[in-house]
């Protein structure tokens, strides 16, 4: 069975690396014949520092589905088309937007020096903050601030792109049309109903919709209707996650055999 894990708020917390105990549980999954896939809104560059080095060869979906890495190499990326980028850039100018815009590796950042997003931005210093026009491709755009977020969002919804709004953080991210975590899983040959998904946010919705079993960490209004079960975001959350991983590993080993 394939097990797909979102990162932030699901198996790593407050920007810190995945704990050794959770990594041990993931290693046990693989030892028992399951496949572990990481699927995050982070680009691959920012996934690596929170995942143990011994797991860097595992399959990783980054940028909400716009990037896929396997055996330590990015082998798939989807970028915005020229027409979409022109329209988005025009809105960025009109609404005085500050942003984090990712290429396959480098990025362009115009936000304030104290923005919380910087806690997770290239912590290992693997890339460079460059001017937007020097990025050869754009795979993900995170809108941080603007003069009118509500009106900007209305304008963005008129474009042929994928939008995820993060209400708690008052930011929203943009991906090329049709790109999400489920589309990336399909690129990997993952079949509907052939995997277990762990997640916590709206950008996990499509992968929850197509999983055989889903575990929501904490609570999210959009995700809850698709969650088979939930782990409360209080108390010893990590231990509850580890126990659930072992429980489902045993359950789906039995089904597989």
N, C-alpha and C positions, 0 to 999 in steps of 0.2 A: 504494500500500500504506500502511496505517496502522502506525506505529511507536509503541509504548506503553512509556514509561520510568518505573519507580519512581525516587525521588530518593535518599534517604539510603542510603549503602552501595552504590548502583548507579551513579549519575552525579554525585553530590556526596558528599563525604567529611568526616567529623569536624565536621559542622555548617556547613562553609564553603560559599559559593556554588559553583554549577557553574562549572568553569573556562572561560575564554574559548575554549580550543581545542575543548572538547566542544560548547560553544554554536555554534561555527563549523560543526562537523560536523552539528549538528541543523539549522542554517540551510541547509546544503547539501542535506539531506534534503528540506526543503520546496521549495527551488529546483528540485529534480529531480522534483517532482510528488507526493511523499509527504506524508502528514499526520503531525505529531508530537503525541502526547498525553502529558501528564504525569499519573502516577497515584501518589498518596502516602498514607501514613497521616496526614501533617500535614493540618490544615485549610487551606483556601485562604489564609487570613491568613498562615500560616507558610510557605507555598510561595513566595509572592511574593518575599521577600527573597533567596532562593537561586537564583532564576531571573532572568536578565537582563530589564530592563524592556521591551526590544523583543520579548520572548516572552510578555508578560503577556496578550496577546490570544489566545494559543494555548489549546486546550482543556485544562482541568485537572480531574482527579478528586481530591478531597480527602477526608480523614476515612475512608480505606479504602472509599470508595464512597458515603458519605452526602451528599457535596457535589459539584456539578459547576459549573464556571465556563467560560464561552465568551465571547469578545470582551470580556473584562474585567468580566464580570458573572456573579454566581451566579444561575443560572436553575433549579437543581434542588437540593432538600435533602430528606432523610428523617430524621425525628426519632423518638426512642423514644415509645411510647404511654404514656399515664398509668399504666396498670396495671403495666407493666414498670418505670417510674421509681419507683413506690411500693415495689416489691419490692427494687429495687437500693438505694434510699435506706435501707430498713430494714436491709439487709446492711451498708451503709456505717456505719451507727450501731452495729450489733452487733459488727462486727469492727474498729472504730476505724480506718477506712480514711482514708488521705490520697490525694488524687486530683488529676487535671487533667480537668475536664469542659468540653467545648466546646459552645457554641451555634454558630449560623451565623457569628458574628464574635467576640463577646466570650467570655470563659471564666471558670471558677471554679477556683482553684488553692489547695490547702491543704497542699501538701508543704513540706519544709524549704527554707530559703533557699539551701542549697548543693547541691540535687539536680541531677544531670547534665541532666535534662530541661529545665532552665531555659536551657541554652545554645541550644536551638532554639525556645523559647517566645517568640513575638511579639518577635523581635529588632528589628524596625523600629518598635515601639511604635505599631502600627496599631489596637489594641483596648484593652479595659479588663479588669482582673481584678475580677470582681463576685461578689456572693453568689449561691450556687447558685439560691436561690429566685427571683432576679430574671431568670434566663435564660428567655426565652419559649419556647425549644425546646432540646432536648439532642440532638446528633447523634453524639457520640462520648464515651466515658468511658475514661480511662486510670487504672488502679489502680496506685498507686505503692507503698504499704506498708500492712500490716495486722497484726493480732496473730496471724493464722494464715492465710497465703496459700493453703496447700494445702486447708484446710477451706473457705475462702471460695470458691475455685475450684469445689469440689464443689457448693456451694450455687448458684453462678451458672449452672452447666451444667444445672440443673433449670429455668431460665427459658428463654423462647422468644427468645433473642438470639444474636448471632454473637460468638464469643470468639476472639481471637488471643493466644497466649501467647508472650512474648519471653523465652526462657530465659536468654540472655546478660545481659539487663538486669534479670531478676527482676521484670518488670512484665507486665501483660497489659491489652489494651484490648478494649472492648466496643462493638459496633455494633448497631443495630436488626436484627431478624431478617431474614435473606435479603439483607442488604447486604454487598457486598464489591466488589472492583475489577471483576470480571466483570459483576456486575449493573449497575454504572454504565456500563460499555462498551455493554451492551445498551440502556440508556436512550439512548445516543448513536446507536443504530442500527448499531453495529459487529457484524458477523456472525462466527460461529465459523469459524476457519480463514482469516480475512481480515486478520490483523494479525500483527506481530512484537512480542514482549515481551522486555524486559530487566528483571530483578529480582534480589533477593538474600535474601528472607526469606519466612516462612510466609504473610504476608498477600498475597504475589504468587501463591500457589498456584492460585487459581481462574482468574486471567488466563493463567497458564501452561497450564492444562488445555485451554484453548480456542483457543490461538494456533497459527498454522501453523509458527512457528519461535520458539524460546525460547533466551535467553542468560542463564545464571546467573553473577552476579558473586560470586566467593568460593565458599563452600560452605554449603549448608543442607540438613540431612537430609530435610526434608519436600519441598523443592523439587527436589532432585537427580534423582528418578525422572522428572520431567517436563521436565527441561532437555535440549534437543537438543545444546547445547554449553555449556562453561563457560570463564570467564576467571578465572584464579587471582588471589586478592587479595593478591598480592605482586609486587614489581618495579614496572615502569612500567605500572600498571593503566590509567591514563587513556589512554595511547597505544594499548594493546591494545583498549580500548573504541572509540576513534576509528577504528582500522583495521577493527574488526568492523562498525561502523556503515556505513562506506564500502563494505565488501565486500557486506553484505546489501542496501544501497541499489542497488548494481549488479545483484545477482542478481534482485531483485524488480522492477527496472525491465525486465529482460529478460523475466521471466514476464508482466508486465503488457502489454508490447508484443507 
